[in-house]
Structure formats: structure tokens, C-alpha cells
Amino acid sequence: MSVGITTEQSSIEKTVIDADSIIFIGCLPSKQLDDLGEPILQDGKNVYREKTFEEVVFHIDNMLLTLFNDFNLQSYYGFYGVNSKENFRLKIFPEYKANRKLKKVPEFIKEAKEYINQQYGFIPVSGVETDDIVNIVRLDQNIMDCVSDKDNLHLSGVHYNMKTKAMEIVQPWEELKYLYWDMIVGQSGDGISGLHLKGKVFADKFFANYIPEEYLDGTVRNDLLSLYNSHYSDERLALQEFYKNYMCLKLLSKWSEIPDNCNIKSLEDCKLVTI
């Protein structure tokens, strides 16, 4: 998946950037250091402190400016998420990402979003996830995306992984395998349980003998639906669970798929920022 291409080898005219991870990581607490610059430990564990807003801004600036310079970037579309309660997936599955509500939101998240909007021209996304809009713009404009979320990194095409700082290439059949894998095993971060008691070992065996063409011609999808039918007590329930998991896990890929409550409905609603 990772092809080991460094940014020094690349010059990119235009890209689309998902800022959610940049903002979130930038707002996370920092390790507390002593006078010698060494981490302070308590009961063998690092002690953390909340960042100042100036430190948050420094992180955001450093991440974006490094990205711009490494790729000799000329222009970009940038997005970040707001108002997650309006996500259309909640109508399909009310418990979608419900487990994340229990986690403490880092300080200065709101202020960081305002900063990246005013300073860099990033646009807020409501009604769908940032991942959805980034994927649609990427496909619409035939450009590479700069992302950290595995949901985007598992889509077919070329991606720049902002965590590993490497280019990653995914084939169309691999995208389907990632999706179908999660439909069996589940995705805990999204609250998707998959099929009960069907874990990674089972999924390995299920996918072991398929060839790429069978993902693309619908064979694997049909076999997966048959698996759902055998797993649940009735066919209607199986179809409902199959549809729920498919819709919650699959990112949108066309402007025509955008729901009415989304604030971005076409490329005209997006902003191409020139550097």
C-alpha cells in the first residue's frame, strides 16, 4: 500500500486537505517537561498539560506550511467538520459514533477551527463527514488528497498520508476488500459491530481465495450478503444490517449523493485557495 515516495520527489499543483486530524492533534495536551527538557513522570506515566492557544496555532501552521513547502503546492481545497449531530448516517444508525461522545474534547477545538478558516480558507462541513467531501472533491478534480484517516486511505487512488509522510496507492479491488472486511469485523471507532463473533481470523479465511476480479464483478459482495443471510435469523433483518453497515462505512463519492442538509452541494460551494 505504501510506496515509499518522499515529498522531495513530488511537485503538486493542486490537492484537497482534510484538516480534522491536524486540528485534533494540534489541540491534544502536551507532555509536561522539567527544567532539563525531560518528560515528567508520575507513577511511571507521563504527565500532560493543556496547550496554550499559541501552541495550538504553532502546530497547525507547522503542519500546513511543511506540507505546502514539501510539495511545492500551488493551490488546495481544505475542509474541517462541524455539527456532527447533523450527519446523515445518524438517520440510518442512531448509535453511529456514539462512543466518541464519552471522550473529552480537547481545549481550543472551536478556536482552532475558526483560525484555520480565517487564516487558511478552510471550509466547514456539516451534514456529512469531512471524509465524504474530501473524497468527492478528489474524484471530481482527479487530484491527490492529503489525509490521516484510514477511511480515506483505504479508497482506491493515490493518497498522501500526513501521519507517515508517504504516498500510498490503493487499487479499486483493495478498496472493496477494506470495506467488506469492516462489514464483517466491524469498526469500533464508528460504533459498527459487524457480525457477532466473526473476527479477524474468520475474515482472513473468508477472503483468502478471492482474486481481484471477483471483488470488481460483484462476486464477493454477493457472497458477503449470503453470509449476512446465514448469520441472522431472517432475511429481512440480514438485509437491514447489511445496508446499515454498508452505508455507514462507505464514503460518498459523487455530488449527487450529498443529502439535502449538507452545506456543500457542489464544487461551486468549495474554495480553491491559491498559495
Salt bridges, closest charged atoms under 4 A:
GLU50 OE2 - LYS104 NZ 3.65
GLU55 OE2 - ARG49 NH2 2.64
GLU129 OE2 - ARG89 NH1 3.72
GLU129 OE1 - LYS97 NZ 2.93
ASP132 OD2 - ARG89 NH1 2.81
ASP145 OD2 - ARG138 NE 3.75
ASP145 OD1 - HIS159 ND1 2.68
ASP182 OD2 - LYS150 NZ 3.61
ASP190 OD1 - LYS97 NZ 3.81
ASP190 OD1 - ARG100 NH2 3.25
GLU241 OE1 - LYS244 NZ 2.96
